[in-house]
């Protein structure tokens, strides 16, 4: 059986259940007839941290009944708290719809990959487990994403380099002052101030 057929079967099976948002049934029926879109769907157990996601829930599920998110993005900021680098993640999204029919209209011009999660009221059936794929945004269960770990390491190395340059330039500034070399002093101070603005550590 081709993979797309397994996806269509899963959509059909789920559409026959009682759904938390009644209009989701019509949405899924339309989806069944759009082979091109079904082919671009990737079913997951958890849509966390993914871009372009669809959630449809069975009646009795703890999750929201229906949600389509398109254009979701993560923005990361790093700050220094008690001597440690702390990363803050903010999520922004271009479109978030909870009405299945509005969502269907929005998908008519959508050409990307759609990460889809069916949320069940009870145990997840085998026919759904057979088509789900690992969430590419997550590493091992409970751990950081690989991307997050690499970003943290890169940020730390960059900040360490900047801090070392700030220390070295401060010594050069002191030397220029001692030698009364105003030209050298002004040249170094400009670079020193730029680097201090980029550095997360505070210097006296």
Backbone as a chain_set.jsonl record, in Angstrom:
{"seq": "XXXXXXXXXXXXXXXXXXXXXXXXXXXXXXXXXXXXXXXXXXXXXXXXXXXXXXXXXXXXXXXXXXXXXXXXXXXXXXXXXXXXXXXXXXXXXXXXXXXXXXXXXXXXXXXXXXXXXXXXXXXXXXXXXXXXXXXXXXXXXXXXXXXXXXXXXXXXXXXXXXXXXXXXXXXXXXXXXXXXXXXXXXXXXXXXXXXXXXXXXXXX", "coords": {"N": [[0.846, -1.196, 0.0], [0.574, 2.169, -0.884], [2.16, 5.036, 0.587], [0.679, 7.415, 0.628], [-1.891, 6.413, 0.411], [-2.222, 5.209, 2.872], [-2.28, 7.441, 4.473], [-4.633, 8.663, 3.573], [-6.463, 6.74, 4.35], [-6.206, 6.932, 7.121], [-7.171, 9.517, 7.547], [-9.816, 9.156, 6.729], [-10.68, 7.241, 8.614], [-10.447, 8.732, 10.986], [-12.225, 10.802, 10.511], [-14.655, 9.587, 10.808], [-15.114, 9.422, 13.452], [-16.483, 10.897, 16.505], [-16.087, 14.274, 16.54], [-14.446, 17.012, 18.161], [-14.786, 19.606, 17.231], [-17.444, 20.082, 15.282], [-17.525, 20.905, 12.539], [-15.152, 20.027, 11.6], [-15.387, 17.566, 10.433], [-16.418, 17.944, 7.828], [-14.275, 19.362, 6.817], [-12.257, 17.384, 6.829], [-13.358, 15.579, 5.022], [-13.258, 17.029, 2.648], [-10.546, 17.246, 2.494], [-9.781, 14.635, 1.959], [-10.282, 14.423, -0.74], [-8.346, 15.898, -1.897], [-5.668, 15.038, -3.141], [-3.1, 15.979, -3.652], [-2.542, 17.772, -1.558], [-2.796, 16.047, 0.637], [-0.643, 14.417, 0.151], [1.42, 16.059, 0.873], [1.241, 16.21, 3.546], [2.457, 15.629, 6.825], [2.257, 13.406, 9.325], [2.277, 13.635, 12.845], [3.02, 12.908, 16.327], [3.24, 14.946, 18.073], [3.045, 18.338, 17.615], [4.731, 20.274, 18.477], [6.862, 23.104, 18.343], [6.948, 23.168, 15.585], [6.61, 24.453, 12.227], [3.842, 25.556, 10.299], [1.227, 23.95, 10.917], [-1.4, 21.571, 11.635], [-4.101, 20.819, 13.709], [-6.437, 18.481, 14.733], [-9.067, 17.437, 16.738], [-10.475, 14.703, 18.561], [-13.712, 14.262, 20.051], [-13.681, 14.643, 23.496], [-11.004, 14.726, 23.796], [-8.237, 16.415, 25.356], [-7.202, 18.566, 24.103], [-7.426, 21.589, 22.039], [-10.221, 21.935, 19.808], [-9.874, 22.37, 16.99], [-7.263, 23.597, 14.97], [-5.388, 25.606, 12.821], [-2.209, 26.562, 12.018], [-0.199, 28.742, 10.322], [2.919, 29.782, 9.042], [4.301, 30.015, 11.458], [6.897, 31.094, 13.596], [10.05, 30.951, 15.334], [11.654, 33.087, 17.623], [14.661, 33.779, 19.057], [16.151, 34.945, 22.043], [18.979, 35.868, 23.92], [20.097, 36.183, 27.223], [21.929, 37.33, 30.115], [21.771, 35.85, 33.191], [22.315, 35.823, 36.536], [24.994, 35.166, 36.062], [24.784, 33.199, 34.143], [24.082, 32.09, 30.807], [20.954, 32.585, 29.446], [18.382, 31.414, 27.44], [15.638, 32.76, 25.743], [12.623, 31.951, 24.204], [10.52, 33.135, 21.745], [7.388, 32.887, 20.164], [6.028, 33.572, 17.018], [3.304, 34.037, 14.75], [1.92, 33.879, 11.506], [-0.65, 33.263, 10.691], [-3.488, 32.049, 12.352], [-6.025, 29.857, 12.743], [-9.199, 28.774, 13.905], [-11.502, 27.931, 12.854], [-12.749, 25.456, 10.845], [-13.672, 25.723, 8.129], [-12.756, 28.233, 7.33], [-10.096, 27.683, 7.563], [-9.798, 25.783, 5.563], [-10.126, 27.33, 3.263], [-7.873, 28.954, 3.505], [-5.875, 27.123, 3.037], [-5.936, 26.676, 0.349], [-4.148, 28.118, -1.151], [-1.811, 27.252, -0.173], [1.378, 25.797, -0.271], [3.319, 24.37, 0.997], [4.814, 21.997, 3.329], [2.653, 20.304, 5.5], [2.368, 19.845, 8.808], [0.685, 17.535, 10.673], [-1.516, 16.775, 13.337], [-3.531, 14.424, 14.844], [-5.64, 14.387, 17.541], [-6.501, 12.197, 20.052], [-9.212, 10.892, 22.072], [-8.795, 8.757, 23.702], [-6.74, 5.881, 23.823], [-4.125, 5.859, 21.407], [-4.727, 4.742, 18.174], [-3.514, 1.88, 16.257], [-3.478, 2.253, 13.475], [-2.989, 4.925, 13.209], [-0.533, 5.28, 14.475], [1.0, 3.947, 12.667], [1.495, 5.691, 10.598], [2.649, 7.984, 11.577], [5.419, 10.251, 11.909], [8.692, 11.003, 13.267], [8.959, 14.034, 15.128], [10.603, 16.527, 13.491], [11.67, 18.783, 14.656], [12.391, 18.205, 17.18], [14.731, 16.645, 19.387], [15.968, 13.79, 21.084], [13.463, 12.369, 23.211], [12.247, 14.608, 25.588], [14.542, 16.1, 25.598], [16.679, 18.87, 24.549], [16.3, 20.469, 21.351], [18.372, 19.578, 18.585], [19.143, 21.721, 17.09], [18.774, 23.822, 18.911], [20.706, 23.224, 20.847], [23.057, 23.521, 19.357], [22.851, 26.223, 18.664], [23.016, 27.429, 21.189], [25.618, 26.725, 21.975], [27.102, 28.012, 19.963], [26.411, 30.675, 20.469], [27.496, 31.022, 23.033], [30.253, 30.669, 22.53], [30.713, 32.819, 20.806], [30.108, 34.995, 22.503], [32.07, 34.648, 24.428], [34.4, 35.127, 22.958], [33.972, 37.833, 22.311], [34.003, 38.957, 24.886], [36.665, 38.488, 25.657], [37.991, 40.099, 23.806], [37.061, 42.6, 24.625], [38.293, 42.832, 27.12], [41.017, 42.817, 26.366], [41.105, 45.104, 24.744], [40.495, 47.044, 26.618], [42.829, 47.081, 28.107], [44.53, 48.067, 26.152], [43.474, 50.61, 25.861], [44.038, 51.734, 28.362], [46.801, 51.729, 28.161], [47.197, 53.487, 26.013], [46.274, 55.836, 27.168], [48.144, 56.154, 29.194], [50.381, 56.649, 27.676], [49.667, 58.976, 26.552], [48.566, 59.027, 23.992], [46.452, 60.222, 21.978], [45.261, 59.794, 19.467], [45.448, 57.026, 19.047], [43.991, 56.251, 21.278], [41.299, 57.197, 20.762], [40.733, 55.707, 18.504], [40.725, 53.051, 19.441], [38.748, 53.162, 21.428], [36.322, 53.461, 20.042], [35.939, 50.934, 18.831], [35.973, 49.387, 21.132], [33.646, 50.278, 22.523], [31.647, 49.47, 20.734], [31.892, 46.682, 20.851], [31.346, 46.238, 23.55], [28.641, 46.833, 23.65], [27.588, 44.669, 22.341], [28.199, 42.611, 23.99], [27.158, 40.317, 26.505], [28.019, 40.18, 29.074], [28.752, 42.222, 31.91], [31.042, 44.89, 32.318], [33.288, 46.565, 34.462]], "CA": [[0.0, 0.0, 0.0], [1.37, 3.383, -0.953], [2.104, 5.84, 1.805], [-0.416, 8.376, 0.545], [-3.12, 5.669, 0.669], [-2.295, 5.026, 4.322], [-2.695, 8.731, 5.023], [-6.049, 8.85, 3.25], [-7.22, 5.816, 5.205], [-6.199, 7.495, 8.473], [-8.084, 10.667, 7.538], [-11.167, 8.601, 6.665], [-10.963, 6.618, 9.914], [-10.611, 9.763, 12.007], [-13.416, 11.6, 10.19], [-15.841, 8.835, 11.207], [-15.256, 9.539, 14.903], [-17.107, 12.129, 16.972], [-15.029, 15.271, 16.619], [-14.684, 18.095, 19.117], [-15.331, 20.69, 16.409], [-18.253, 19.358, 14.29], [-17.197, 21.269, 11.16], [-13.916, 19.342, 11.219], [-15.755, 16.414, 9.604], [-16.478, 18.414, 6.448], [-12.899, 19.702, 6.451], [-11.54, 16.138, 6.544], [-13.921, 15.006, 3.803], [-12.669, 17.782, 1.536], [-9.125, 16.908, 2.469], [-9.656, 13.322, 1.315], [-10.359, 14.582, -2.192], [-7.218, 16.717, -2.356], [-4.531, 14.116, -3.042], [-1.844, 16.735, -3.646], [-2.325, 18.282, -0.205], [-2.577, 14.885, 1.509], [0.714, 13.932, -0.108], [2.363, 16.965, 1.536], [0.994, 16.166, 4.988], [3.33, 14.784, 7.644], [1.554, 13.169, 10.587], [3.163, 13.574, 14.008], [2.351, 12.74, 17.621], [3.328, 16.223, 18.778], [3.403, 19.383, 16.645], [5.509, 21.278, 19.201], [7.983, 23.798, 17.708], [6.913, 23.019, 14.132], [6.002, 25.498, 11.417], [2.755, 25.091, 9.431], [0.665, 22.787, 11.599], [-2.845, 21.363, 11.704], [-4.534, 19.979, 14.822], [-7.852, 18.126, 14.736], [-9.239, 16.65, 17.961], [-11.658, 13.89, 18.801], [-14.494, 14.666, 21.213], [-13.135, 14.023, 24.699], [-9.579, 15.05, 23.874], [-7.953, 17.584, 26.198], [-6.682, 19.641, 23.259], [-8.383, 22.427, 21.334], [-10.909, 21.137, 18.8], [-9.309, 22.514, 15.646], [-6.374, 24.754, 14.829], [-4.43, 25.659, 11.716], [-1.201, 27.61, 12.191], [0.7, 28.874, 9.178], [3.932, 30.821, 9.176], [4.82, 30.143, 12.826], [8.349, 31.259, 13.649], [10.656, 31.118, 16.65], [12.655, 34.139, 17.758], [15.397, 33.484, 20.276], [16.932, 36.006, 22.653], [19.865, 35.346, 24.96], [20.445, 37.174, 28.235], [22.775, 36.825, 31.194], [21.061, 35.849, 34.466], [23.142, 35.229, 37.599], [26.227, 34.623, 35.5], [24.519, 32.118, 33.189], [23.364, 32.462, 29.595], [19.588, 32.055, 29.434], [17.741, 31.633, 26.148], [14.192, 32.951, 25.761], [12.059, 31.662, 22.889], [9.227, 33.752, 21.474], [6.748, 32.359, 18.962], [5.159, 34.462, 16.256], [2.608, 33.276, 13.719], [1.29, 34.714, 10.489], [-2.074, 32.946, 10.602], [-3.965, 31.027, 13.283], [-7.466, 29.737, 12.523], [-9.881, 27.706, 14.635], [-12.693, 27.576, 12.089], [-12.321, 24.53, 9.79], [-13.959, 26.189, 6.776], [-11.796, 29.309, 7.058], [-8.802, 27.023, 7.396], [-9.782, 25.141, 4.244], [-9.89, 28.389, 2.278], [-6.48, 29.395, 3.641], [-4.988, 26.083, 2.507], [-6.033, 26.589, -1.109], [-2.936, 28.718, -1.727], [-0.668, 26.765, 0.605], [2.14, 24.844, -1.079], [4.389, 23.759, 1.787], [4.559, 20.767, 4.081], [1.708, 20.559, 6.587], [2.527, 18.891, 9.906], [-0.677, 17.291, 11.145], [-1.687, 15.962, 14.543], [-4.866, 14.033, 15.271], [-5.629, 14.198, 18.992], [-7.514, 11.197, 20.383], [-9.774, 10.946, 23.422], [-8.23, 7.644, 24.464], [-5.502, 5.3, 23.313], [-3.854, 6.134, 19.997], [-4.876, 3.486, 17.425], [-2.368, 1.406, 15.477], [-3.481, 2.797, 12.114], [-2.386, 6.261, 13.258], [0.885, 5.09, 14.81], [1.684, 3.419, 11.484], [1.821, 6.744, 9.628], [3.314, 9.14, 12.184], [6.863, 10.375, 11.77], [9.278, 11.773, 14.373], [8.946, 15.49, 14.999], [11.968, 16.913, 13.107], [12.153, 19.91, 15.462], [12.768, 17.72, 18.503], [15.743, 15.59, 19.463], [15.476, 12.701, 21.924], [12.328, 12.773, 24.04], [12.576, 15.321, 26.818], [15.778, 16.856, 25.478], [16.663, 20.043, 23.695], [16.482, 20.179, 19.946], [19.766, 19.657, 18.156], [19.357, 23.1, 16.651], [18.896, 24.666, 20.095], [21.997, 22.952, 21.471], [24.094, 24.127, 18.53], [22.719, 27.671, 18.782], [23.521, 27.817, 22.504], [27.078, 26.6, 21.95], [27.623, 29.076, 19.106], [26.236, 31.946, 21.175], [28.462, 31.079, 24.137], [31.592, 30.884, 21.964], [30.769, 34.186, 20.295], [30.156, 35.911, 23.636], [33.375, 34.497, 25.072], [35.356, 35.849, 22.109], [33.739, 39.272, 22.481], [34.453, 39.329, 26.231], [38.13, 38.52, 25.648], [38.397, 41.289, 23.063], [36.774, 43.765, 25.47], [39.351, 42.891, 28.14], [42.263, 43.204, 25.706], [41.0, 46.496, 24.299], [40.568, 47.906, 27.81], [44.251, 47.212, 28.416], [45.094, 48.95, 25.132], [43.007, 51.965, 26.181], [44.842, 52.189, 29.506], [48.157, 51.978, 27.67], [47.16, 54.709, 25.204], [46.153, 56.957, 28.108], [49.436, 56.316, 29.883], [51.333, 57.198, 26.707], [49.06, 60.212, 26.043], [48.387, 58.851, 22.547], [45.019, 60.489, 21.798], [44.786, 59.189, 18.218], [45.283, 55.598, 19.322], [42.919, 56.139, 22.268], [39.991, 57.355, 20.119], [40.563, 54.589, 17.567], [40.393, 51.84, 20.194], [37.507, 53.373, 22.18], [35.178, 53.212, 19.161], [35.773, 49.486, 18.729], [35.668, 48.913, 22.485], [32.243, 50.567, 22.828], [30.795, 48.622, 19.89], [31.932, 45.318, 21.374], [30.665, 46.212, 24.853], [27.199, 46.819, 23.391], [27.216, 43.318, 21.895], [28.56, 41.625, 25.009], [26.146, 40.114, 27.54], [28.635, 40.371, 30.379], [28.988, 43.606, 32.307], [32.417, 45.192, 32.703], [33.447, 47.813, 35.22]], "C": [[0.88, 1.245, 0.0], [1.144, 4.241, 0.283], [0.929, 6.809, 1.791], [-1.748, 7.687, 0.809], [-3.311, 5.46, 2.17], [-2.741, 6.322, 4.994], [-4.186, 8.961, 4.783], [-6.927, 7.948, 4.118], [-7.312, 6.359, 6.627], [-7.159, 8.676, 8.574], [-9.532, 10.186, 7.537], [-11.576, 8.001, 8.013], [-11.265, 7.688, 10.968], [-11.883, 10.575, 11.771], [-14.703, 10.902, 10.621], [-16.054, 8.836, 12.722], [-16.037, 10.809, 15.25], [-16.004, 13.145, 17.219], [-15.434, 16.44, 17.512], [-15.277, 19.315, 18.425], [-16.1, 20.036, 15.264], [-17.89, 19.656, 12.836], [-15.901, 20.614, 10.681], [-14.208, 18.166, 10.289], [-15.794, 16.8, 8.122], [-15.081, 18.769, 5.94], [-12.138, 18.442, 6.036], [-12.064, 15.472, 5.274], [-13.381, 15.717, 2.566], [-11.195, 17.428, 1.372], [-8.891, 15.582, 1.75], [-9.615, 13.423, -0.204], [-9.23, 15.435, -2.761], [-5.932, 15.91, -2.175], [-3.195, 14.86, -2.952], [-1.521, 17.256, -2.247], [-2.044, 17.14, 0.771], [-1.144, 14.381, 1.365], [1.761, 14.789, 0.595], [2.154, 17.02, 3.051], [1.967, 15.21, 5.671], [2.65, 14.627, 9.001], [2.56, 12.985, 11.722], [2.332, 13.336, 15.271], [2.303, 14.051, 18.39], [3.815, 17.277, 17.795], [4.264, 20.486, 17.264], [6.695, 21.773, 18.378], [8.003, 23.679, 16.181], [6.244, 24.216, 13.47], [4.957, 24.872, 10.502], [2.146, 23.798, 9.978], [-0.862, 22.787, 11.569], [-3.137, 20.435, 12.874], [-6.036, 19.751, 14.706], [-8.062, 17.157, 15.896], [-10.559, 15.887, 17.993], [-12.4, 14.434, 20.022], [-13.989, 13.908, 22.443], [-11.646, 14.252, 24.858], [-9.386, 16.306, 24.716], [-7.483, 18.779, 25.374], [-7.807, 20.437, 22.606], [-8.974, 21.632, 20.169], [-10.271, 21.171, 17.424], [-8.402, 23.736, 15.631], [-5.433, 24.571, 13.643], [-3.501, 26.836, 11.965], [-0.281, 27.608, 10.979], [1.687, 30.002, 9.445], [4.457, 31.011, 10.576], [6.342, 30.202, 12.794], [8.804, 31.379, 15.096], [11.67, 32.245, 16.6], [13.348, 33.944, 19.091], [16.197, 34.697, 20.74], [17.757, 35.401, 23.781], [20.206, 36.47, 25.928], [21.277, 36.51, 29.327], [22.028, 36.971, 32.512], [21.904, 35.108, 35.495], [24.379, 34.525, 37.04], [26.032, 33.502, 34.497], [23.769, 32.652, 31.978], [21.993, 31.793, 29.607], [18.939, 32.421, 28.108], [16.233, 31.738, 26.327], [13.674, 32.737, 24.339], [10.684, 32.303, 22.769], [8.679, 33.176, 20.169], [5.877, 33.432, 18.316], [4.48, 33.633, 15.174], [1.874, 34.22, 12.78], [-0.212, 34.511, 10.468], [-2.421, 31.843, 11.589], [-5.485, 30.988, 13.203], [-8.031, 28.559, 13.301], [-11.187, 27.291, 13.966], [-12.275, 26.694, 10.909], [-12.562, 25.037, 8.368], [-13.049, 27.358, 6.377], [-10.411, 28.719, 6.808], [-8.7, 26.378, 6.016], [-9.508, 26.172, 3.145], [-8.429, 28.838, 2.305], [-5.516, 28.396, 3.016], [-5.018, 25.987, 0.985], [-4.795, 27.163, -1.796], [-1.672, 28.272, -1.0], [0.058, 25.679, -0.18], [3.226, 24.116, -0.295], [3.991, 22.437, 2.413], [3.682, 21.099, 5.28], [1.844, 19.464, 7.646], [1.191, 18.755, 10.633], [-0.699, 16.382, 12.366], [-3.165, 15.697, 14.768], [-4.785, 13.735, 16.765], [-6.805, 13.303, 19.39], [-7.977, 11.334, 21.83], [-9.174, 9.861, 24.31], [-6.913, 7.184, 23.864], [-5.342, 5.573, 21.818], [-3.904, 4.824, 19.216], [-3.649, 3.151, 16.575], [-2.318, 2.03, 14.087], [-2.916, 4.215, 12.07], [-0.888, 6.16, 13.558], [1.681, 4.629, 13.595], [2.116, 4.514, 10.513], [2.58, 7.918, 10.239], [4.821, 9.072, 11.982], [7.405, 11.172, 12.954], [9.201, 13.271, 14.09], [10.369, 15.955, 14.684], [12.536, 18.059, 13.929], [12.645, 19.465, 16.832], [13.847, 16.658, 18.407], [15.155, 14.456, 20.286], [14.404, 13.224, 22.864], [12.799, 13.425, 25.327], [13.828, 16.161, 26.721], [15.607, 18.093, 24.637], [16.713, 19.605, 22.245], [17.963, 20.299, 19.629], [20.102, 21.081, 17.757], [19.562, 24.023, 17.845], [20.245, 24.474, 20.769], [23.124, 23.612, 20.694], [24.058, 25.647, 18.643], [23.284, 28.165, 20.106], [25.039, 27.785, 22.539], [27.707, 27.713, 21.121], [27.54, 30.435, 19.794], [27.265, 32.098, 22.288], [29.867, 31.363, 23.616], [31.756, 32.315, 21.467], [30.906, 35.188, 21.436], [31.501, 35.841, 24.363], [34.452, 35.243, 24.287], [35.22, 37.357, 22.287], [34.26, 39.743, 23.83], [35.976, 39.43, 26.292], [38.649, 39.756, 24.917], [38.169, 42.556, 23.888], [37.87, 43.944, 26.516], [40.668, 43.371, 27.535], [42.241, 44.67, 25.274], [41.045, 47.468, 25.473], [42.02, 48.126, 28.221], [44.934, 48.16, 27.429], [44.697, 50.407, 25.388], [43.83, 52.551, 27.33], [46.262, 52.535, 29.074], [48.22, 53.269, 26.859], [47.044, 55.944, 26.087], [47.478, 57.23, 28.807], [50.461, 56.966, 28.969], [50.852, 58.528, 26.118], [48.931, 60.193, 24.513], [46.896, 58.991, 22.232], [44.462, 59.83, 20.534], [44.504, 57.7, 18.417], [44.115, 55.367, 20.284], [41.546, 56.191, 21.598], [39.703, 56.209, 19.149], [40.099, 53.334, 18.302], [39.048, 51.974, 20.904], [36.276, 53.087, 21.316], [34.886, 51.713, 19.059], [35.362, 48.888, 20.071], [34.185, 49.108, 22.826], [31.29, 49.706, 22.003], [30.732, 47.199, 20.435], [31.227, 45.208, 22.727], [29.152, 46.164, 24.678], [26.713, 45.426, 22.996], [27.436, 42.26, 22.968], [27.497, 41.55, 26.1], [26.705, 40.282, 28.944], [28.86, 41.851, 30.648], [30.44, 43.776, 32.742], [32.456, 46.524, 33.43], [34.24, 48.821, 34.398]], "O": [[1.817, 1.354, 0.791], [0.097, 4.185, 0.928], [0.263, 7.006, 2.808], [-2.652, 8.302, 1.373], [-4.432, 5.526, 2.674], [-3.492, 6.296, 5.969], [-4.909, 9.397, 5.679], [-8.002, 8.352, 4.561], [-8.359, 6.262, 7.268], [-7.875, 8.82, 9.565], [-10.374, 10.732, 8.25], [-12.687, 8.231, 8.491], [-12.216, 7.564, 11.74], [-12.542, 10.989, 12.725], [-15.735, 11.554, 10.782], [-17.054, 8.313, 13.213], [-16.23, 11.683, 14.405], [-15.094, 12.905, 18.013], [-16.608, 16.801, 17.601], [-16.163, 19.977, 18.966], [-15.48, 19.485, 14.354], [-17.94, 18.762, 11.991], [-15.592, 20.644, 9.49], [-13.376, 17.81, 9.454], [-15.273, 16.081, 7.27], [-14.746, 18.512, 4.784], [-11.455, 18.434, 5.012], [-11.293, 14.866, 4.531], [-13.084, 15.079, 1.556], [-10.678, 17.327, 0.26], [-7.914, 15.432, 1.017], [-8.985, 12.602, -0.871], [-9.169, 15.665, -3.969], [-5.207, 16.077, -1.194], [-2.277, 14.42, -2.26], [-0.375, 17.193, -1.803], [-1.164, 17.247, 1.625], [-0.516, 13.97, 2.341], [2.86, 14.317, 0.885], [2.817, 17.789, 3.747], [2.26, 14.128, 5.162], [2.489, 15.6, 9.738], [3.556, 12.276, 11.581], [1.117, 13.534, 15.283], [1.442, 14.251, 19.248], [4.884, 17.126, 17.204], [4.496, 21.518, 16.634], [7.436, 20.982, 17.794], [8.991, 24.059, 15.552], [5.419, 24.9, 14.076], [5.164, 23.774, 9.986], [2.505, 22.699, 9.555], [-1.513, 23.829, 11.492], [-2.503, 19.391, 13.019], [-6.812, 20.7, 14.596], [-7.331, 16.175, 16.031], [-11.595, 16.358, 17.523], [-11.784, 15.002, 20.923], [-13.886, 12.681, 22.427], [-11.084, 14.004, 25.925], [-10.271, 17.16, 24.78], [-7.379, 19.888, 25.898], [-8.969, 20.03, 22.613], [-8.31, 20.761, 19.607], [-10.139, 20.14, 16.764], [-8.728, 24.775, 16.205], [-4.782, 23.538, 13.485], [-3.952, 27.973, 12.106], [0.336, 26.594, 10.655], [1.332, 31.04, 10.003], [5.014, 32.066, 10.877], [6.991, 29.457, 12.059], [8.062, 31.839, 15.964], [12.451, 32.35, 15.654], [12.7, 33.942, 20.138], [16.834, 35.383, 19.941], [17.285, 34.526, 24.507], [20.562, 37.572, 25.511], [21.317, 35.285, 29.441], [21.685, 38.084, 32.912], [22.174, 33.916, 35.348], [24.755, 33.44, 37.485], [27.008, 32.907, 34.04], [22.931, 33.546, 32.096], [21.891, 30.576, 29.761], [18.943, 33.583, 27.7], [15.622, 30.898, 26.988], [14.227, 33.282, 23.384], [9.795, 32.051, 23.582], [9.414, 33.001, 19.197], [5.094, 34.106, 18.985], [5.033, 32.627, 14.729], [1.288, 35.218, 13.2], [-0.969, 35.458, 10.254], [-1.733, 30.825, 11.659], [-6.156, 31.96, 13.55], [-7.429, 27.486, 13.354], [-11.89, 26.406, 14.454], [-11.514, 27.146, 10.053], [-11.733, 24.803, 7.488], [-12.625, 27.457, 5.225], [-9.659, 29.193, 5.957], [-7.648, 26.42, 5.379], [-8.749, 25.908, 2.213], [-7.824, 29.073, 1.259], [-4.456, 28.781, 2.521], [-4.198, 25.282, 0.397], [-4.439, 26.74, -2.896], [-0.598, 28.845, -1.189], [-0.568, 24.752, -0.692], [3.976, 23.327, -0.869], [2.969, 21.843, 2.069], [3.941, 22.068, 5.995], [1.485, 18.309, 7.414], [0.641, 19.733, 11.14], [-0.005, 15.368, 12.424], [-3.961, 16.631, 14.872], [-3.962, 12.93, 17.202], [-7.959, 13.615, 19.099], [-7.245, 11.82, 22.693], [-9.062, 10.033, 25.524], [-6.082, 7.993, 23.452], [-6.312, 5.522, 21.062], [-3.192, 3.882, 19.561], [-2.857, 4.027, 16.226], [-1.235, 2.307, 13.572], [-2.425, 4.662, 11.034], [-0.079, 6.872, 12.963], [2.881, 4.883, 13.496], [3.006, 4.295, 9.692], [3.102, 8.761, 9.509], [5.413, 7.996, 11.895], [6.665, 11.932, 13.578], [9.361, 13.709, 12.951], [11.259, 15.797, 15.519], [13.744, 18.293, 13.913], [13.246, 20.252, 17.564], [13.875, 15.868, 17.463], [13.958, 14.187, 20.193], [14.434, 14.387, 23.265], [13.628, 12.882, 26.056], [14.158, 16.875, 27.669], [14.538, 18.344, 24.081], [17.126, 18.485, 21.947], [18.707, 21.015, 20.299], [21.189, 21.586, 18.04], [20.42, 24.906, 17.808], [20.864, 25.441, 21.213], [24.037, 24.193, 21.281], [25.104, 26.292, 18.709], [23.953, 29.197, 20.151], [25.676, 28.699, 23.064], [28.718, 28.293, 21.517], [28.466, 31.241, 19.718], [27.84, 33.171, 22.468], [30.589, 32.188, 24.176], [32.794, 32.944, 21.675], [31.712, 36.116, 21.362], [32.004, 36.852, 24.852], [35.308, 35.907, 24.87], [36.216, 38.072, 22.398], [34.886, 40.799, 23.923], [36.515, 40.35, 26.908], [39.618, 40.383, 25.346], [38.984, 43.478, 23.854], [38.321, 45.061, 26.771], [41.351, 44.22, 28.107], [43.232, 45.385, 25.421], [41.565, 48.577, 25.35], [42.397, 49.223, 28.632], [45.798, 48.951, 27.806], [45.488, 51.322, 25.159], [44.26, 53.703, 27.28], [46.853, 53.503, 29.554], [49.163, 54.05, 26.989], [47.643, 56.98, 25.795], [47.88, 58.38, 28.987], [51.307, 57.737, 29.421], [51.536, 59.132, 25.292], [49.156, 61.199, 23.84], [46.164, 58.001, 22.221], [43.323, 59.361, 20.528], [43.462, 57.189, 18.008], [43.35, 54.415, 20.129], [40.712, 55.318, 21.84], [38.553, 55.795, 18.997], [39.194, 52.637, 17.843], [38.288, 51.008, 20.975], [35.294, 52.53, 21.806], [33.74, 51.281, 19.184], [34.514, 47.998, 20.135], [33.546, 48.201, 23.357], [30.255, 49.263, 22.501], [29.666, 46.585, 20.479], [30.585, 44.198, 23.014], [28.455, 45.525, 25.467], [25.575, 45.05, 23.278], [26.92, 41.147, 22.868], [26.997, 42.574, 26.566], [25.954, 40.501, 29.895], [29.124, 42.631, 29.733], [30.999, 42.928, 33.438], [31.763, 47.475, 33.071], [34.483, 49.937, 34.858]]}, "num_chains": 1, "name": "protein.A"}
